[in-house]
Amino acid sequence: MSDEPGKFVFYRYTPSLAAATIFMLAFFATSILHAVQLFRTKTWYFIPLLIGALMEAIGYIGRMQSAHDTNSLGPYMQQSLLLLIAPSLFAASIYMVLGRLIRVVGAERYSLFSPRWLTKIFVAGDVFSFFMQSSGGGIMASSKTSSAMKTGQNVVIGGLIVQILFFSVFMLVAVIFHVRIRSTPTVLASTLQQHGRRGWITLLYVLYVASALILVRSLFRVVEYAEGNDGDLLKHEVFLYVFDSTLMLGALVLFNAVHPSQVVPGGNTEIRAMEPRFDGMHMASVRDLTRDGRP
């Protein structure tokens, strides 16, 4: 630990063992619950989120080790990289949920992109952001000069900005879809609401909140890396727990409480993408959904 300006150090404080332990246990707890929910409902599109949750937990194990030795490279890189890139995996699952949700209510025509392409476009952007952040973190880990360290920081910032841009567009797509379906509901959406099955609306709001939490966290990380190793945000551990740890844990717990499986089936073959018209097949599907308790 050091507070010498201009000099790169792993920590400018001694990491709190208590805080790291609490969040390690919390992330493992939500990970276990997500694993149970995932395998029980076969919502395989939530595998990236589960992996991200486990990465968060393992990252805090690194911080626990750093609390005993602030000069050890391994634990520092463990917590630095895993906590940095884990939210990108949350984002990948969130993107896949919206595409499936649009198909569930038969509202493909209300989306700016085809649901199939919506998922591919945003997940591709998320993968690009993930690799930028990972490579930037790797450059910083292996750098031996200040210029190399600066290059790594810039790559990480670039990856975070890509994530923010894609998330911003994603939220715009979600809001436009929401406005359109509220203005002119599809037959399926109206029927579900009439039968008290409003879970898809709840899930949409959950996507808004989770996306907002990741956006705030990403903005915090951009400012953190832009300030550099001796910036104010890296001098005070509390900022990490307020603007990263708590927000990411909140997003995971939110999806534990309102799991997408309540609305969105696990496989593509189970999703009924129906045209908004009163034909026999459509209404039979509506009766199935409202009768068996599914959303």
Order of alpha helices (4+ residues) and beta strands (2+ residues): alpha-alpha-alpha-alpha-alpha-alpha-alpha-alpha-alpha-alpha
